């Protein structure tokens, strides 16, 4: 009977512990991260000959959880927070572009065009002229305010990223501290395990994590890199910002060999040709072949001394790249933003840049400010000299070894002031022979152009030109005046580089590749080269708008009396006809923040200018690619519609992301619901357990009472 008392006592103790566990579960029902406990009961081992058993014991209270469901829930939580962060960023920007019927950039643009119409009806009205000036300034300010608001969102995103990195490191250190406490116990403490799970779950909001708990060890990875291992190896996450400068190369991009000068590849540079570099449609410098001076952005002439020997250097076909580099670096307005080089430079052991001064390579420009803040746009404009020359009118290219006329004959070249100079052509005379004969005359020069045409010029007095009579040949060659060639050259996109801001996380100087989470969304929208960067996408679209606005309101050419135009300064610079190139100079700049409205230019507008400007409101084929308005880009539209497309794109991005967010949250909540069904405290279930263990306790107490009565009976006999 005494053994029965021991059995009942073990039952009382086990029931007491189980009831205490029920009480603890109910008390922590709303504790974040708490997982319900279950007391594990087991029969006491037999150590004697009894066959009824020795009773029961409470071995441990273990947590109810599913590691598989928990890890999946953390992964889905990371994705949900990624989409949520993007939604907040796009939502904030969407609010910036909200408009009413009377306010917003669209209204400012409409009022700007209306001011043009009013001034067009009465060009002499000072009221209309003043109104137009006001609306021009308002248009620029309104566009720049939108851009600045996006930049503020960018700055807030960066500030939030910095704060979140601190939070991530705090969580990593807290997990390490919990691991250290767990390491002091033989058996893991449930409350510490719950705390670590809660820290992991909070960490999964910011970054994607992997946790390996196999073999009673612990390893936590962030973005594939170890952040916590065991209880001592803790690696903090570092926020890294790298900025690289914009580099423009005006060169060819051959598959093999060295790059060549883009100017020489497109133009046959000669005496009197003018080569200009135009920076941001605001400043330009130029050099001319045959001159030892350059024209600065202030319109003044300055001596060229690119070799630094104190003697002015005359620009020729072999050194114009070095001369243009010198002009750019000497101009205070342009050199404040960029540094020009003759090709790709080398660097000595002390880190000093060594430019190529031996011969021309190609024009290279490096931004002086690294990253997106130093972005610029420049182009080279080549204007061939107006020197009368004649060239053969053949449509098929000829070679130096080709015969001029197998039947022979005579070519007469008339030089003003000298008279006719005859040249005999025999059955064996090649073009090389004819060119040599012409060049032997001190008054003449001849060459075969790259496209296989015979070019003849007056070398003694170039501006007087020559005339050619080839009717003395059996088969005349045919000659025509050489057309003036002029145009713009843009940087080679393959070898040039945009200024980049790169923001990323690292562990021990090793970059972390994040898959999702708050920090991925923020780093993506702060890294300019990221294809998922919404902020830079919207800024670039506004820059494209500003660039085209500046272009079409700067220059134009009225090509016909019916109102046909060449639009913009790029297309006008390429124009070689005899129509007047009209300079409006109303806007300058190549992006939003460099955009300026020139009030003084308004005073010079005439009726022809205003008629051209009035077409802008209804022009639906404006190109926004930064090049000439020449119809080469199929994605063209009007100024108003382009801006509306920006607004639609922002709203569409927000709507698409919200759909992904809603879908992802549904997945996350589904997993979370099932996980919590398994792990959360259920009051009804606990009350059933309470009644069960209370009944067990009462039954064991009754056994003790019964045994006690039996013992008392024995003692009373």
C-alpha positions, 0 to 999 in steps of 0.5 A, spaced: 500 500 500 505 504 501 507 503 494 500 505 492 501 512 495 508 513 491 504 512 485 498 517 487 503 522 489 507 522 482 500 523 479 499 529 483 505 532 482 505 530 474 498 533 474 500 539 478 505 541 473 501 540 467 496 545 470 501 550 471 503 549 464 496 550 462 496 556 467 502 559 463 499 558 456 493 562 458 497 567 461 501 568 455 496 567 450 497 574 447 505 574 448 508 576 441 512 570 439 509 565 444 508 558 442 504 554 446 507 548 451 505 541 452 508 537 458 510 531 456 508 525 461 512 518 461 511 512 466 516 511 471 521 505 469 520 499 473 526 497 478 523 492 482 518 486 481 512 490 481 507 489 475 503 495 476 508 500 475 511 506 479 507 511 477 508 517 472 513 523 471 513 530 467 519 530 463 519 536 460 514 542 457 516 542 449 514 548 444 509 546 439 511 548 432 513 546 425 520 549 422 518 548 415 512 552 416 515 557 420 521 558 415 516 558 409 512 564 413 519 568 414 520 567 406 513 570 404 514 575 410 520 578 406 516 578 399 510 582 402 515 587 405 518 588 399 512 589 395 509 594 401 516 598 401 515 599 393 508 601 394 509 606 399 515 609 394 510 609 388 504 611 392 508 617 395 510 619 388 503 618 385 501 624 390 506 629 388 503 628 381 496 629 383 492 635 379 486 639 379 483 642 373 486 649 375 493 646 378 498 642 377 504 642 371 498 640 366 495 647 367 501 650 367 503 647 361 496 649 358 497 657 360 504 657 357 501 655 350 495 660 351 500 665 353 504 664 346 497 664 343 496 671 346 502 674 344 502 671 337 495 675 336 499 682 338 506 681 338 507 688 340 503 688 347 507 689 353 502 685 357 502 679 353 509 679 353 510 680 360 505 674 361 509 670 357 515 671 361 511 669 367 508 663 364 515 661 362 518 662 369 512 658 372 513 652 367 520 651 369 519 652 376 513 647 376 517 642 373 523 643 377 518 642 384 516 636 381 523 633 380 525 636 387 519 632 390 522 626 387 529 627 390 526 628 397 523 621 396 529 619 394 533 622 400 527 619 405 528 612 402 536 613 403 535 616 410 530 610 412 535 605 409 540 607 414 536 607 420 533 600 417 541 597 417 542 599 424 535 595 426 538 589 422 544 589 426 541 590 432 537 584 431 543 580 429 546 582 435 540 580 439 540 573 436 547 572 437 546 574 445 540 569 445 545 564 442 550 565 447 544 564 453 542 558 450 549 556 450 549 556 457 544 551 458 544 543 456 537 543 454 534 549 450 530 554 454 523 555 451 522 562 452 529 563 449 527 559 443 521 563 442 525 570 443 530 568 437 524 566 433 521 572 434 527 576 432 528 572 426 521 573 424 522 581 425 529 580 421 525 577 415 521 583 414 528 587 412 532 581 408 531 574 406 534 570 411 536 562 411 537 559 418 540 552 419 539 549 426 541 542 424 545 538 429 544 542 434 548 548 431 545 554 429 547 558 422 543 564 420 545 567 413 543 574 410 542 574 402 546 568 402 552 570 407 553 568 414 551 573 419 550 569 425 554 562 427 554 559 433 553 564 439 560 567 438 561 569 430 557 575 429 558 579 423 554 586 422 551 588 415 555 594 412 551 599 408 556 601 402 555 607 397 559 607 391 559 613 386 562 612 379 563 618 374 560 619 367 565 618 361 563 620 354 567 617 349 567 620 342 570 614 338 568 608 334 567 601 337 571 596 333 570 589 335 578 589 335 583 594 335 584 601 338 578 605 338 578 611 333 576 618 332 569 619 331 569 626 328 574 623 323 570 617 321 564 621 319 567 628 316 573 629 312 576 635 316 579 640 312 581 648 312 576 652 315 572 647 318 569 649 325 568 643 330 564 645 337 563 642 343 556 644 346 555 642 353 548 641 356 545 646 350 547 652 355 555 653 353 559 651 347 566 652 345 569 651 338 576 651 334 577 652 327 582 648 322 587 653 320 586 658 326 590 658 333 585 661 337 578 658 340 572 661 341 569 660 349 562 660 351 563 667 353 564 669 345 571 671 346 577 668 342 583 665 346 589 663 344 590 655 343 597 652 347 595 645 348 603 643 348 604 648 354 610 651 350 608 658 350 607 658 343 600 658 340 598 652 336 595 652 330 589 647 329 590 642 323 587 636 321 592 632 326 591 636 332 584 638 333 582 633 338 587 636 343 585 643 341 578 642 342 580 638 349 584 644 351 578 649 349 574 645 353 578 645 359 580 652 359 573 654 359 571 656 366 563 655 364 564 648 362 571 646 365 567 647 372 563 640 370 567 636 366 575 634 364 577 633 357 582 628 355 585 626 348 583 619 348 584 614 354 589 616 359 594 612 363 596 613 370 603 613 373 605 610 380 603 616 384 596 616 381 597 622 376 593 622 370 598 622 364 594 625 358 596 623 350 599 629 347 603 625 342 598 625 337 590 625 336 586 619 339 579 621 340 575 626 345 574 623 352 570 627 357 569 625 365 564 628 369 568 632 375 562 630 380 561 622 381 555 619 380 548 621 378 549 628 381 555 629 375 550 627 369 551 632 363 550 631 356 554 634 350 555 633 343 560 635 337 558 639 332 562 640 325 561 645 320 565 644 314 567 651 311 564 654 306 569 654 301 567 653 293 570 646 291 567 641 285 566 634 286 565 629 280 557 627 280 558 619 279 554 615 283 558 609 283 565 610 287 571 610 283 578 608 285 585 611 284 587 605 279 581 606 275 581 609 268 579 616 267 576 615 260 579 610 255 578 614 249 582 620 252 580 627 251 581 634 255 579 637 262 579 644 262 579 647 269 578 655 270 581 658 276 579 666 277 584 671 275 588 665 272 584 662 267 583 656 264 588 650 265 588 644 261 589 637 263 590 632 257 587 625 259 590 619 255 587 612 254 592 610 260 590 616 265 588 613 271 585 617 277 591 617 281 595 620 275 590 626 274 590 627 281 598 628 281 597 632 275 592 637 278 596 637 284 602 639 281 599 646 279 600 651 284 593 654 284 590 647 284 589 641 289 585 635 288 583 628 292 579 622 291 574 623 297 572 617 302 566 615 298 570 615 291 569 622 288 574 626 285 574 633 289 578 639 286 579 646 289 583 652 288 589 652 293 591 659 291 585 662 293 580 657 296 574 662 297 574 664 289 573 656 287 574 653 281 569 651 275 571 645 271 569 643 263 570 636 262 566 636 255 573 635 252 572 628 254 569 622 250 565 620 256 565 626 261 565 625 268 560 630 270 562 635 276 557 639 281 559 644 287 561 640 293 555 640 298 557 643 305 556 638 310 554 639 317 551 635 323 552 633 330 555 627 333 553 624 340 558 619 344 559 612 343 553 609 347 557 602 348 564 605 350 561 611 354 558 610 361 553 614 365 554 616 372 552 611 377 550 611 384 551 604 387 548 602 394 548 595 397 550 591 403 556 587 405 559 583 410 566 583 411 567 587 404 563 582 400 557 584 397 550 581 399 545 579 394 538 580 397 532 577 394 527 581 397 525 585 403 525 592 405 532 593 404 532 590 397 526 595 395 530 601 398 537 599 395 534 598 388 531 605 388 537 608 390 542 604 385 541 608 378 543 602 374 538 598 377 532 596 372 527 596 378 529 603 380 522 607 380 525 613 382 530 614 377 525 612 372 521 618 373 526 622 374 529 620 367 522 621 364 522 628 366 529 630 364 527 627 357 521 632 357 526 638 359 531 636 354 526 636 348 522 643 351 529 646 351 531 643 344 525 645 340 524 652 343 532 654 342 532 654 334 528 652 328 528 653 320 522 654 316 524 650 310 517 652 306 513 658 306 507 653 307 509 652 315 514 646 314 519 647 320 526 643 322 525 643 330 530 644 335 537 646 335 540 639 334 536 638 327 538 646 326 545 644 327 545 639 322 541 643 316 546 645 310 540 649 306 540 656 304 534 658 309 535 662 315 536 658 322 532 662 327 535 662 334 530 663 339 534 661 345 528 661 350 530 655 354 537 652 355 539 646 359 539 638 358 535 636 364 530 639 369 535 642 374 539 645 369 533 648 365 533 655 365 528 660 361 531 666 358 526 672 359 531 677 355 530 672 349 522 674 349 524 681 347 527 679 340 521 674 338 518 676 332 511 674 328 515 668 324 518 666 331 511 666 334 508 662 329 513 657 329 512 656 337 504 656 336 505 649 333 508 646 339 502 645 342 499 641 337 505 638 335 504 630 336 511 627 333 516 630 338 521 626 340 524 625 347 530 621 346 535 627 346 537 627 339 535 630 333 527 632 331 528 628 325 522 623 325 527 617 327 524 615 333 517 612 333 515 613 340 514 620 339 508 624 342 506 631 344 509 635 350 502 634 354 501 627 352 508 625 354 507 628 361 500 625 361 504 618 360 509 619 366 503 620 370 499 614 367 506 610 368 506 612 375 499 610 377 500 603 373 506 602 377 503 603 383 497 599 381 501 593 378 505 593 385 499 593 389 496 587 386 502 583 387 502 586 394 495 583 395 497 577 392 503 576 396 499 578 403 494 573 401 499 567 401 503 570 407 496 570 411 494 563 409 501 560 411 501 565 418 494 562 419 495 555 419 502 556 423 498 560 428 493 554 428 498 550 430 502 554 435 498 559 438 494 558 445 487 556 444 483 558 450 478 552 449 483 547 448 487 549 455 480 549 459 479 542 456 486 540 459 485 544 465 479 540 466 482 533 464 488 535 469 484 537 475 480 531 474 487 527 474 489 531 480 482 529 484 483 522 482 490 521 485 488 525 491 482 520 492 487 514 491 491 517 497 485 518 501 483 511 500 489 508 501 490 512 508 483 509 510 486 502 508 492 503 513 488 506 518 483 500 518 489 496 519 492 500 524 486 499 528 485 492 528 
